[in-house]
């Protein structure tokens, strides 16, 4: 076989002119005797630049070639070896080479023939792959931290007994967070399979340019998916934590209920006007309470915002929200009603469930009425009743102790 290779250079060098891989031969003094066009293209040189020169002028590490030459002398070949060449423009490139001994007519080694393949793009892809793996590790760490935050928040809710239906709350947030986290885990699994496939192709030397291009595109797509879904999960965790805000240490204080209502009117007036709605407040100025003003304020704000977000749309005529309070037998009766779209039976039964909303795409988080329910029943030790039907608005009746 080696003699046949030797004859092909002596009698028919044109046979190798169209070989897709780079090919060159050197004599025992390492001087270049033959180069094909593919090898010239790899080094960015002409045939005239290369012939007669020592191959050591183009090597990044001459010791690799010396070792290879000795192996060829001993065994007749040196296969699957990588080294670095320097192009004419000074850039270093990675190549894979297979080396065979050439023999003269007496069977003595007269030189070597080297088949080379440019691996520079593959090395660049490996670098990108390493960077992608590092980024993936960061995403996985973020995912683990998010899950740990969820566990800690759940434990805090259990400890503080913030809601009577804690089981439903946990199930609700788990359902919401499960989707983006599930997508992220699927994406990481697919990335793992892609990396394994690429590594196998590289090891088998069957990697093609199309596969390289497809793999890079896949990495970019997975990166977008991971970022989008992990940030979505983080946002959901942030909303979940709002439900678990610890108000245990808020002390009772005396205050005029009408002042709280006035503050509510002032803080929501701009938003109400943007909806072209009207907010009417009726309150007896003599009502003095000994309770939790921040909880009461949050309840009323959430009720007003619930009407604005869910009760009214561009087709609503003369949108109106009415808030009224009165004192009866030591209890505060707070009524909030609107003339909006109202709720169907399904929405009515799910109104207080965490993360349930009919306005997912327009700013609804599904936490407003859930927080109201929690504050009324747990913080104020009161009751809440909701009356509604389609086309007839909503009416909330809240009763809790004044002291």
Order of alpha helices (4+ residues) and beta strands (2+ residues): alpha-beta-beta-alpha-alpha-alpha-beta-beta-beta-alpha-alpha-alpha-beta-alpha-beta-beta-alpha-beta-beta-alpha-alpha-beta-beta
